[in-house]
Amino acid sequence: MTAKGCFSYKNATVNGFNITNQLQVRVEAIDNNVAKIYTTDENGNPLPMPVNVSLRTGEDVNVPVYNNEFLIVWIESYVLAVGGVDILWLHNQKQQAFSASNGITAFSLSAAVKSAYDSAVSASNQTYGIGALDSNGDILLRGNLRISETANIYKGYTHAMYMTSNGIVVSAGSDANGQLGKGASSANVVINANIVPMLMPDGSNVYARAISAGGYHSAVLLNNGSACLCGKNDQGQCGASPTLVPQANSLGIISTLSNVVDVACGHEHTLFTRYDGQVMGFGRNDRGQLGKGNKTSPVTSVVQVLAGGGAGSSNGLSVEIAAGFNHSAYIKNDNTIFVFGANDKGQLGLGQTTTESLTPTQLVGYAGYDIACGRNHTVISTTPDPLTFNYTGNNALIAFGDNAYGQSGKDEGMLRGSSA
C-alpha cells in the first residue's frame, strides 16, 4: 500500500520512512522554512548518507549531500531515489505533502520522544548537516551553538544570505562568482540547492553581527569588528585588486578595516560604518557612489566617504547606511539624511535627474530614522515608530527615484517625497 500524508515545518515532529529493514530516511524541521533529510538504522542510530540515495528537486536539479544530510525548503518539491529508483515524493505545499512507493511505511516521532539520532550526534559532538538537537530540542551547530530565529536575510541577484539571531551565517544560490564563500573547490558552481554555513578560510564557523549581499558579492561583519568579503571583485567591491583577485571564493578579512558596526553592499560597491561614525568604502565609483568627491574607479582599497556637509563637517555621526545599484545614502545620529552617487532616475531625491552627486548631499526638510536603497530608488522612514504610518499625511515614509513598476509608491498615494 502506498504511504501518503503530510507534515508541517512548524512543529518538532520527526517524520520517517522505513526503506528497508536496516535503513530509515527521516525528515526533520530546522525552522519554519528549512528541513533536513538524513538516514538511520532501524534503531534510529545515525548512518552516513548511502551513496545510492539521491535527492532532486521538482525541476530535476540534484541536491548535494552536505555532512551526510540533504537540506530542503518547503516551497520546493523533491524526489528521493534509492539505487536510481524513485521511492519518495515531497510535494510543494504549505504543509509538506508526501507519497511513497509500495512497501515503504511512514512513521513520526514526537518532540518528547526524540530519536536516537539526535542524542547520538550530540553525545559524539559531531555535526550532521546544519546540526544536531540538544536536550531542549534546539538545533545545534559546531561548538553547541544554538540556532533560533533568522535575524537577517539579504539577497543578491542570484544568491541569498541568512543570519540567525545567534550570529550563524548561511548562504544559498549561485556560487559562480564565489559569493557563497565555500572555497575554490566550489567556485563556478552555478546553482547550490543547499543552504549551507559560510565558513572562514580556516574552516571555522562565521559568528557575525551583520551581513549584506551585493550583486554578486557578500559581506559579513564579525563580532570583533572585522569585515569579511567574498565573491565577484571586478570593481574592487571585495577590497582587493581585480587584477590580482578577480573573484574571492572564500571570505577574507579586510586588514585595513576595524571597529566596523554596519555594512551595505551595492551592486558593485561596498560601504561600512565604523564605531566612530565614519563611513568607509571601496568598489565601483564611476557615478560617485563612494562619495569621495571624484569618479576615480575602481577603488580597490578602503577610502573614507566625505562627511556630509563638506569635508571636515562634524554635524553628527552616521548611524544608518544604504547602497543601491550606483547610488548610496546614510543617516546621521542627528537624523539628517545624506545622498550621493547616480541620480538619473531621481534616486537622490534632489528634485532633478540631470546632476549626480559626488559628495554626500543633505536631503533638506526631512529627519530620517531608517533608509533603504533599491536599484534606482530610495525609501526612508521619517518616524521612529513605523506603527504610526498611515496612507494620508504624516510622511512616515518617503520615496523617490525610478517608479516604472510602482516601486516608489507614487501612484498608490502611499509614499510621499521628491519623486522624479
Disulfide bonds with the S-S distance in Angstrom:
none
